[in-house]
Amino acid sequence: QVQLVESGGGLVQAGESLSVSCAASGRSLGPYGMGWFRQAPGKERELVATIRWNTGYTNYADSVKGRFTISRDIAKNSVYLQMNSLKPEDTAVYYCAAKVWVSRNFDSWGQGTQVTVSS
C-alpha cells in the first residue's frame, strides 16, 4: 500500500480559494491513480477528482467541474487539489486516496483534512 499524508484545508468564506496537498510514500506511483474524496456530516463519501499518475489524465465530479483542479508533482510524489469559488456545500473532510489504476477500489487512504466554507 501507499502511505498518504494530507495537509492544507481550513476555514474560508464562500467564493474564496483553498488548496489541499497529499504526500505519498512507500511505492512507485507509476501504475497508480490518485483521488480526492470528501465526506460531509451525515452524507456518503463522494469522489471529487482523480488523476492517473503516469499520464496526468484527470476526471471530476460534476459538482466541482470548472472549480476544482487536481494535479500532481512527480518529483515531490505529491498530489494537489486546488479549490476555487468555494461554496458552503463544499464543506467536508477531504481524503486523499490511491489505487492501482486498473483496480476497482481505492485501497490506500490518508487521514483526512477539514475544509469549511462559511456563507
N, C-alpha and C positions, 0 to 999 in steps of 0.2 A: 504494500500500500504506500501511498504518498502521504507525507505529513504536510499539513496545511495550517498556516497561521495568518489570520486576518488582522488588519489594522485599519484605522480610519473610523469613519462613522461619526456620529454625534448629533447635535441638535441644530437645525437650521429652520429658517422661515420658508413658507411657500414661495416658489419662484426662484429660490436660490439653488446653488450647485454644491455638490459634495462628491468626494471620491473615496472609495474603499479599495484596499490592496490585499493581496494574498500571496504570501511567500511559500513556495513549495520546496520540499526536500525529500530525499530518500530514494528517488527513482529518476531515471532519464524520462523526460516528458514527451519525447518524440511520438510515441504511439498514443498519447493521451488526448482527451478532450477535457476542458475545464469549464466549469459552470458556476454561475451565481444564482442562488436560490434566495427566497425570502419567505418569512413566516410572520404574519401579524397575529396578535392575540385572538384566539377563537377561530382562526382561519387555517385552512390547509396550506402546507408548504407549496410555494409556487416557483416554477423555474422561470428565471428572469432573462438570462442570456447564456449562450455557450460560445466557446471558441475552440477550434481544432488547433492543437498546438503546432503541428508541423506545417500547416498551410495558412493559418490565420483566418480560416473561414468562420464566420460568425452567424449567429441566429438570435432572434429576440422575441420575447413575448409581445403580443400586440399592445399590451398595456404600457409598455415602455419604449416601443419603437419610435425612433426620432428624438427621444430624450436621453436615453442611456447609451453608453458606448462601452463595450468590453474590448480589452486589448491585452497583449502580453508582451513582456520583455524577456526574450530568450536568454540574454546574458545574465539577467538577475533572477531567472527562474520564477518570475512573478506574473500574476495576472491582476488586472485592474478593472474597476467598474466606475466610470465617470457618469455621474447622475446630474442632469441639468433640468431646469424647470420643474423642480420637485413639487409634489403635491402632498397634502396630508395623507392621502391614501397610500403613499409610498412608505409610510411609517411601518417598520418591521425590523426583525432581526435578519440580517443578511449573512448568508453562509456561502463560503467557497467550497466547491466540490470537484472531484476528479474521477475519471474513469478511463479505462482503455477505450478509445474512440468507438470501436466496434461492439463494445459491451452494451448491454441494455441499460444497466443501472449504474449510477454513481456509487462508488464504494469507499471513497475517502472524503472525509468532511473536516472542515475547520470548526472552531468553537463558536463562531458567530460574532457579529458586531452589530450593535444597535444603531439604527438610523431613525431619527424622529424629526418629522416635519410639522411645524406648527402653522396654524392658519392665521 
